Amino acid sequence: MSRPRREQGLVRPYVVTNGRSEPSRNTFDLVTLVLGVPDRPLPGLGPEHRRLVLLVRDGTLSLAEIAAHLRLPASVCKVLLGDLVDSGHVITRAPVPRAQLPASQLLQEVLDGLRARL
């Protein structure tokens, strides 16, 4: 039998974000990449902020991945992320754009050239 939502440890998003619904900067989307800044002090950070920093301490995750790991809405993670960028705990960057694929004619010419050499 499942427990009522109140007993499952549900924390309302406005509690996590201190009542804020918008991040301090509006530059994050679901594919924004987040990198942790090493050797930043964690004391003074709230529990969700700390969990986010620890997630990206050893690698890079997208905002969507962070939201899934923290089990928080992406909008809440955007607010947390804005706080952590402002405090210098994380760095964000846009994802690497998808490279344009070479034309199939160019690939065929390369293949023909390789065959000619063999």
C-alpha positions in Angstrom: 0.0 0.0 0.0 1.5 3.4 -1.0 1.8 6.2 1.5 0.0 9.5 0.9 2.1 12.1 -0.9 2.5 14.2 2.3 4.3 11.3 4.0 6.6 10.6 1.0 9.0 13.4 1.8 7.6 15.7 -1.0 9.1 19.1 -0.8 7.3 21.8 -2.7 9.3 23.4 -5.4 8.7 26.9 -4.0 10.4 25.8 -0.8 13.4 24.5 -2.7 13.8 27.8 -4.6 12.9 30.1 -1.7 9.7 31.2 -3.4 11.3 32.1 -6.7 9.9 30.8 -10.0 12.5 32.4 -12.4 16.3 31.8 -12.5 18.6 34.8 -12.0 19.6 34.4 -15.7 17.4 33.1 -18.5 20.0 31.3 -20.5 19.3 27.7 -19.6 17.5 25.1 -21.6 17.2 21.4 -21.2 20.4 20.7 -23.1 22.6 23.3 -21.3 25.7 21.5 -20.1 26.7 22.0 -16.5 30.3 21.5 -15.2 31.4 21.6 -11.6 34.1 24.0 -10.4 36.6 22.1 -8.3 37.5 23.1 -4.8 34.6 25.4 -4.2 33.4 25.3 -0.5 30.0 23.6 0.0 29.1 24.9 3.5 26.4 27.4 3.3 24.6 25.7 0.3 21.2 24.3 0.8 20.7 20.6 0.4 19.4 20.7 -3.2 22.2 23.1 -4.2 24.8 20.8 -2.6 23.3 17.7 -4.4 23.5 19.5 -7.7 27.1 20.5 -7.2 28.1 17.0 -6.1 26.4 15.6 -9.3 28.6 17.6 -11.6 31.7 17.7 -9.6 33.4 14.9 -11.6 31.8 15.4 -15.0 29.3 17.2 -17.2 25.6 16.7 -17.2 22.8 18.4 -19.1 20.1 20.3 -17.2 17.6 17.5 -18.2 19.9 14.8 -16.7 20.3 16.9 -13.5 16.6 17.3 -13.1 16.1 13.5 -13.5 18.8 12.7 -11.0 17.5 15.1 -8.4 13.9 14.2 -9.2 13.0 17.9 -9.4 11.2 19.8 -12.2 13.5 21.3 -14.7 12.1 24.8 -13.8 13.3 24.3 -10.2 16.7 23.1 -11.4 17.0 26.2 -13.6 16.6 28.4 -10.4 19.1 26.3 -8.5 21.5 26.4 -11.4 21.3 30.2 -11.7 22.2 30.5 -8.0 25.2 28.2 -8.4 26.5 30.0 -11.5 26.2 33.3 -9.6 28.1 31.8 -6.7 30.8 30.3 -8.9 30.1 26.7 -8.0 29.3 25.6 -11.6 29.9 26.7 -15.1 27.4 26.2 -17.9 27.8 26.1 -21.7 25.7 25.5 -24.7 26.0 22.0 -26.1 28.4 21.5 -29.0 26.4 22.1 -32.2 25.9 19.2 -34.4 28.5 19.1 -37.1 27.4 19.3 -40.6 27.8 16.0 -42.4 29.9 16.1 -45.5 28.1 15.7 -48.8 27.8 12.1 -50.0 29.6 13.1 -53.2 32.7 14.1 -51.2 32.6 10.9 -49.3 32.4 9.0 -52.6 35.4 10.8 -54.0 37.4 10.0 -50.9 36.4 6.3 -51.2 37.3 6.3 -54.9 40.7 7.8 -54.1 41.4 5.3 -51.4 40.5 2.4 -53.8 42.7 3.8 -56.5 45.7 3.7 -54.1 45.1 0.1 -53.2 
